[in-house]
Amino acid sequence: MPRLSTTDPSSYSQPELVKIKHIDIDWSIDFGTKTISGFSTIQFVILTKFIEEILLDVSDINVESVNVINEGCEIPLKFTITDPVNDIGSKLTIMLPTKTDGEVTLKIIYSTSANASALQWLTPEQTLGKKHPYVFSQCQAIHARSILPCQDSPSVKFTYNAVIRHSKVLTALMSSIRQGSENGITRYSQTVPVPSYLLAIAVGDIHSKRIGPRSLVWAEKEILDEAAEEYSDTETFLKTAEDICGPYLWKDYDLLVMPPSFPFGGMENPSLTFVTPTTIAGDKSLVDVVAHEIAHSWTGNLVTNANFEHFWLNEGFTVFVEQKIIGRIRGSEYRDFSALHGLSDLKDTIKNQLANEPELTKLVVDLSNVGPDDAFSSVPYMKGSTFLRYLEDLFGGPIVFEPFLKSYLNKFKYESILTKDFQKYVYEYFNDKIPDKLEQVDWDKWLFTEGMPIIIPNYDTKVYDACKNHSDLWATKSLDEIKSSPLLKEQLTSIQKIEVLSELLENSEIVDLNAEKVDLLTATYEMSKSRTRNAEIRFRLMRLVIKARLQRFDEIFDFANSNFRMKFVRPIYRDLAGWDIGKPVAIENFKKVKDQMMKVCAYTVAKDLGIDL
């Protein structure tokens, strides 16, 4: 795959020459054809002396017409669309009538495909209420181009207004501030510039309940009350994040609990975080995902990676801030436990998901020949946050580093940056304060070394050690020794149980897994489906069932088919693909349910299984 742009390997657009400033969107939602149709009026700022054409990203979009708006008149323009490139889409070339500078406004009339990669259309039967259809979007990383022609690069940020035309009995939500809704027409406005991947829409039988002074939770009414209870600490997370990062600039912070086919834990769409229902455990044990998405309000949404080769600038910073939020609310030992648990997941990613692609374990990757979806992993999250924790400890701890963090976020807010911009600012800020410490940072090794982080900070292991003691017991002792161990009298929290399972998975080669041991493990920690709703626990337990080569396929697929969150389904299918008995069963199940998955999930699972989608 050739590098498409000088600034972004995943985009045809030329943001170094011209950038979108604002978009006015007018969309009609058609559940019958599973399409969105309408138009976008796009204001461009030209950054060079003259241009004769504008290049935009599209993917499987039917472009009906392109007009330039000049003094109130619309003048038709010629345009061409190239054949699609896998995982990238097509280039829309718009020929301007004359050499143009300054600003230009285009009106593009278009409709999406029923197979738009950013959209998931659900029948009424696929919803909880069973009465109305539902559609939602997921534009990250480069799927916005499948719902509107755009510069689908995070280096371009724009404001937008939107008019959404939909069934009167449904609710339309967007990643912006609602301006009003009546008679099936809902209006939205986003006044803070955002990249295209943060454009989001959801339309369905969705209801709301207030959970804080600036927060509503939205969901199908069947789970609204329990969602409101689960996420009732949202305002506490917000206030803590503001103390760390500065003022919250997005006005509202609402949550939308998604259908189970949503492929991620959460998506930080401004003013409307999308969150998977798998985080509803009944005991708030999995709500740290909300702290993560709130942190994105600064790290990612305000200060954004200029392209996805530098994704760690979004996710590494966000995990770093998330862990700070956890530390302030629960204690520093839980901040460190979160980091250690994340390193366990990172080891699993490097060992399994990226075993044959070690180049993708670098902190800064080369996406010239790979799409962002193929490169997606826990590496930018955990390796990036570990690097920042190393810098914080080296430079003098939170008392020194947190003022820098606020300064960094304020300096680059509304901008899209590269790693070199962060590095340069580190030196600008600290050069006259701690020059001797700066000399100790080996940037090249941190950024471009494959595998685990080159240095693991000196974390407080108190909470983690209890987990390690338990996992070592199950890994090295006989059943009789396990049953008589006083360790089993210790009470572990849900997050500690998750870590015990993670440790066992990491060391599965030395664990004598069999049906009796798995059953005892399940009973001891109350991990059966009837005893826990914690999806993170159930996910890891199902992986241990597979590692033990227990042919409990009904139980495995009962979990795997209950949600299509990629964090869960991909490892399960990868584990099954490595088992001669499990692989054909996995392929058979996948073919039955793949149409219920978002395209990004189905595509990556098919890749894991070694089959064509």
N, C-alpha and C positions, 0 to 999 in steps of 0.2 A: 504494500500500500504506500504510494508516494506521499511525501509530506505535502499537505495541501496549501498551507499558508506559511508565510515567513514568521508568523507569531503564534500560530496554533495549528498543530499537526492534524487536528480533527475537524477543521472548518475550511470551507471554500472561500469564505468572506475575507475581505482585506481590511481589517480594522485599523491597520496603520495608515490607510488612505481615506477611509470614510467610516463614520460610526452612527448607529442609530441613537437618536436623542429621546424620542418619544413615540409611542404607538397608541392609536385609538383603535380598539377592537370592537367589532360587532359580529356576534356569533349566534347562530341558531342551532339548537341541540335536537337531533333527529334520532330517536331510538329505533325507529323503524328501519332506517338504512345504516344505522350505527356510524353516522358521520356528523361532523360539525361543518357548517357552511357559513359563509359571510365574507367580511372584508377587513383588511387592516389598512389604516392610513398611517404611514410611517414617515416621520421626520428625520432626515439625515443631516449630519454635519460633515462637511468635506474638509479633510485635514491637509490636503495637498493643494497645489496651485489649480489644477484642473483635472476633472475626470470625464471619461466618455461612456463609462459603463459602471454598473453596480452589480456585485456578485453577492448572492444570498444562498443560504443552505435550505434545501427542501428534502423531504423524504416521502415519496409516495403521495404527493399532494397534487391535486388537479388545479392548476392555475388557469383561470378563465380569462383574466385580462389584467393589464398593468397600465395605469394612467399616471402621468405627472400632473400635479395640481399647480397651476400657474395663474395667479390673480383671479382665483375663483373658478377658473375653467379647468376641465379635465381633458388632457391630450393623450390619446392612446400611444403606447410605446411598444416597440418590438422586443421580444424576449425569447430565449431558448432555454431548454432544460436538458442536461446531459443524461445519459444512461446512468443508473444507480451503481454505486460502489458498495459492496457488502459492508454493513455496519457503519457506513458513513452517509449514504444517501446520494443526492444529486446536486449539481450546481445550477442555480437559476441565474442566468446572465440577462441583465436588463440594459438595453441600449438607450442612452440618453440622446435627445434630439440635437444637442449642441454640447460643446465643451462647457463644463459646469463647475463653478466654485461656490463657496459660501455654504448655503443650505439648499436642500431640495426635499420636496414632499411627494411621496408616491402613494397611490391607492391601488391595492392588490385585491382582486376578488378571487376566491379560491374555495375549495372544499377538501376535507380530509378523506383518506381512505378508511374503509371499514376495518382495515388491518393496521391502522396507525400505531406505531410502536409505543407512543406515549400514552395511549388510551386503553382502558379496560372497560368493556361494556358488559354489564351483568344483566341477566334476565331476572324477572321477579323471583323465580325459584332459587336463584343464587344469593338472594338477600335474606336477612333475618325475618323481615316482615312478610315476604312472599307475595306482596301485592303490586309493587312498583319496580320498574327497572332502575338501574344505577350506573353512572359512569364516573370514572375518576382518572386523573392524569398522573404521570410520573415522568418528568422531563429530564431529570439528571440521569446520565451525564449529557448526552447530546441527542435527546429525543424531542426537544421542542420543535425541531425542524419538521416533525411529522404532523404538527398541528397548526403551524403558521410559518410562512416564509420569514426568515430572520437571519441575523448574524449569530449563529448558534455557537458562540464562544464566550466563556466567562470574562474575556477581556473587554466585552462590550456591555455597558449598563444603561438602562433606559427606564423612564417612568412610563406608566400606561394607565389609560382609562378603558373600561370594558362595559359593553352592553350585552347581556346574556338573555336570549329568548328561549324559553323552556316551558314545559307543561306547568299549568297553574297549580297543580297539586303537589309539585316537587319544589325543593329548595335548591338554589344554586349558590355555591360558595366559591370564593377565589382567594388567592394569596395577596389580598389587599383590603382596603377598608370599604365596607358596604356604604353606598350612598342612598340606597332606597330600593324597594321592590314592590311591584304591583302588577296584577294581571299577567303574570308570567314573564315579566321583564325585570331583571335585576341589574343594577348599575354598581360598578366598583371603580375605585381610584387608588393607584399606588403612586405616591408622591416622592418616595425614596427610590433612587435608581437601583434597578436589579438586573442581574444577568438573566438570559433566557431560561436557564435551567430552573430558576425559581418561579417561573410562571406556572400556576397550578389552578385546576378547576375540579369541582366535584358537584354532581347533580344527582339528587335522589330523595327518598323519603327520609330526610334528615331533620333531627330536632335538637334543641339546645337547652342547656341548663347552666346557670351562672355558678362559677367556682371561685371567683375572685373579683376584685374591683375592676380589673381590666381583662378578665378571662371568662370565656364561655367554653364548655365542652360540647361538641356536636357529635351525634351518633344516631343510629337507628334507635327508635324508642325502646326496643326490647333490651338494650344494654345501657341506656342512658344513665339510669340511676347508679348502677354499679361503676360505670366509668367516672361519674362525677365524684363518687367516694374515693376511687383509686387515685385520681389526679387532684385531690383537694389541697395538696401542698404546693401547687403550681406557683402561687404568689410568693411563698417563702423562697422557692428556687429563683424567681425573678429578682426579688430584692437582694438576694445573696449575689447573684450574677452582676447586678448593677454596682454593688460595692466593690467587686473585683474589676469590672470592665468599664464602668462609666454609665451614663444615662441610657435608658432603653428608648430608642428613637422610632419604633414601629407602631406606636400608639397601642393597639390591642394586641393581646397574645391569646389566641384561641387554639383549641385542640380539636381535631377531627379524628374520631376513632374509625379506622378504615374497615372495609370488608376483609375477610381472611386472605384474599388473593393479593393484597398489597405486599410487594416483594421486599420491603425494608423494615427495619425496626421503627424508624421514624424518618420524616423528611421535613427539613427546616423551612418550609415555605413561609415567607414573611407574613406575620399576623395570623397565620393558620397552619400550625404544625400538623402534618399528617402522622398518625401513630398507629402501629399495628395493634390489633386486639390481643395479640399474644403477650402484651405487657400487662394485661389485667390478670393478676394472680390472686386477688382477694385479700392480700396482706401488704400491698405497696412494696413488695420485695423487688419489683422490676421497674419501678418508676424512675430510675436513674436515667432512662432514655429521655425523659422530659428535661432533666437537667442538661443533658447533652444537646438537645434541640434548642433549648433556650440559649445556651452558650453560643450556638451558631448565629444568633442575632447579631453578634459582634464578629466572631471568627468564622468567616465564610460569607455571611450576608452583607456586612459592612465592608470588611477587608476580605477580598476574594482572590483566589488563585487565578492568574491570568490565563492559564490553560491547565489541563488535567495532568500534565507531567509533574506539576507542582501541587498536587492534590493534598499533600501533607500540610500545606499552609492553611487549608480549610480544616481538615480532620485532625491533624496532630494538635493544633492549637485548641480545637474544640474539646478533645479528650482532656487536654491539660487543664482547661478551665472547668470542665465537668468535674474532674477529680478535686479541684479546689473547692467547688461548691459542696461536694460530698464531705470534704474535710472540715469545712466550717460548720456544717450542720450536724455531722455525726462524730467528728473527731479525726485528728490527723492519722491515726492508725487505720481508719477506714479509707482515707485517701490513698494511703500506701497499699492497702489490700486491693483496692480497685486497680492500681497499677500492676501489681503482681499477678492478679487474675487476668488482666489484659495480656501480659507477657505469656501466660499459659496458652491463650488463644492464638497469639502470634506464633509460638512454636508449632502449634498444630497446623496453622496456615502454611508455614514454610516447609514443614515436613510432608504435607499432603497436597494441598491445593496448588502450591507453586513449586513442587518438587522438580518438575521438568522445565520450569521457567524461572531459574534463579535470578535472571536479570530484573524480574519484576519485584524482587525483594529489596531493591535499592530504594532509598528514600525519595530520590528524584529519578524518575524513569524516562525512558525514551519511547514515545508513542508513535514514532514515524511509521512503524509497521504493525501496530496493534491498536485496536479500538479501546476506548476507556472502559467499556463494560468488561472486556477480557482481562483488563489489568486490575479490576476492582478487587480489593482484599483488605485484610486488617493491617497491612503493612503501614500505609500512611497514617492510620489512626494510632497504632501502638508504638511503632518505631519513631514517629514524629513526636508524640507526647513524651516519650523517654528522652529524646534529644533535648526537649525544652526543660524537662526536669533536671537533666544533667547541667544545662546552662544555669538554671536557677541555683542549684546547689553550689556550683563552681563560683558563681558571681557573688554569693553571700546570702542566699536564702530568699524567702518571700519578701522580707523587708526591703531588699534591694531590687528584686526582680519585678514585683507587682507594680511599682511606679513606672518602670520601663514598659510593662505590658499595657498599661493605660495610655502611656505616651505613644506607643506603637499603634494602638487601635485608633487613637485620635488623629495621628498624622496621616494614616492611610485610609481613613474611612471614606467610603464612596468610591474607592479605587480598586483596581485589579493589579496584582503585583506578582513578581517572580521571586524565587528564593534569594537571588542576588540582591534584591531590594531590601529584604529582611536582614540579610547579612550586613549590608552596608549601613543600615540604621543601627544595628547592634554596635558597630564600631563608632558611629557618630555619637551615640548616647553614652557609651561606656569608656571611650578612649582616654578621657582625662580623669576617669574615676578608678578604673581597675585595669590599666594596660597590661600588667603582668598576667592577669587571668585570661585576658583575650588571647595572649600568645599561646595558651595551653589548648585552645580549641582547634582540633584537626577537622576543619570543615569538609575537606575532600573525603576523608574516611567516613564521617557521619553521613554524608549525602550520597556517596556512590559505592559503599561497600555492600556486598550482598550478604544476606543472612540476618542474624539477630543483631541488635544494637551493639556497637563496639564496647560500650561501657554500660553496666547496669547500676543505677544509683543505689545508694545505701538505704534501702527502704526499711521501715519498721515492719518486722515480720510477725508480730505477736498474733494477729488474727489469722494470718496465713499459716503459721506453724501448726495451729490446731488442725487445719485442713490436711497439712502434709502428714501429720501423725496418723490421722485416720486413713488417708490413702495408702500410706506405707503398711499399715496393718492389713488392709485388704489385698495389697500387692504381694506381701511376703509371707503371710502366716496361713496356716491350715484353717479349715473351717472350725475345728474344735478350739483352736487358739483364739480365733476371732470371736467366737461365741462367749468365751470366758474372759475376754479382755475388759478391763475397767473403762477403757476408752468409750465403749458403747453407752456408758451411762452419761457421757457428756452431751449436752444439748448444743446442736449446731444450728445457726441461722440458715435461712434459705440460700443466701449467697455463699455461705460456707459449704453447703451441700453441693452447690454448683461447682465449686472449686475442687472438692473431693473427686467428683466425677471427671472433671477436666484432667486432674493428675492421673487418674486411672487410665484414661484414654491415651494420654501421652506415653504411659508406660505399659500399654496393653500387651506388648510382646512378652513381658515378664510376669504378667498377672495370669494366674491359672484360672481363666474364666470358664465357668460351666454353669449349667442351669441352676444347680443348687446354690452356688455362690451369688449369682445374679438375683435369685429369688430372696436370699437372705439379705443382700444389700438393699433391695427394694423395700423389704419389710422393715428393716432396721431404721432406715431414714424416712420412712413413710412416703415413698416416691411412686406408688401406684397411681393410676389414673383416678381412682376413687378417693385418694388421700391428698392429692395436690393438683392445683391448677397451674403450677409454675411451669411454663413452657420451656424455660431454659433447663430445668431439671429433667423433664420428660424427653427433651431432645437428646441430651447426653446419655440418658439411660437407654434410649433406643439404639444409639451408636454402640453402646456396650453389648447390647443384645446381639447386634450384628457381628461385633468383634468376637463374641463367644460362639458364633456360628449356630445360633439358635434359630430354628426355622419358624419364628413367631411372626410371620409376614402380616397376618391380620392386625396384630398389635402395632407393628412398625408402620404400616400404611394407614392405620387409623390415625396415628399422629401426623404422618407426612402429608396426608390428604386433608387434614383439618385446617391447614394454613399453607400458604405458598410463599413464606418468608425465605428468601434465598439463604440467609444465615443458617437456617435449619435444613431445608430440603437439599441443598447442594451437597453438604457433607454426607447426608444419609444416602443419597444416590451414588456418590463417589465410593462410599464404603461397600455398598451392594455391588457396584461395578467390579470391585476387586475380589469378588467371591463367585466362584463358578456356578454355584446353585442360585445365588442371589441376583446375579446380573439379568438373566432372562425374565425373572419375576419383576425386577425393577423396570425393565424396558416395557413389559406388558402393562404395568400400572401407569407408567408415565404416559403411554399412548392414550390411556383412558382419560387422564386428567389434564393433559397439557393445554387443552383449550381453556381451562379455567385459570391458567397462569398468565401473568403479564408476559409480553413477548421477551423481555430481558431475562426473566426467570426461565422460561421454556428454552430459550436459546442456550443459556449457560448450562442447564441440566443436560440437554441433548449433547452438548460438548463433553460434559463429564462422563456420559454414558458411551461416548464414541459413536453416536449415531447422527444421522441427518434429521433436522427438524421437519 
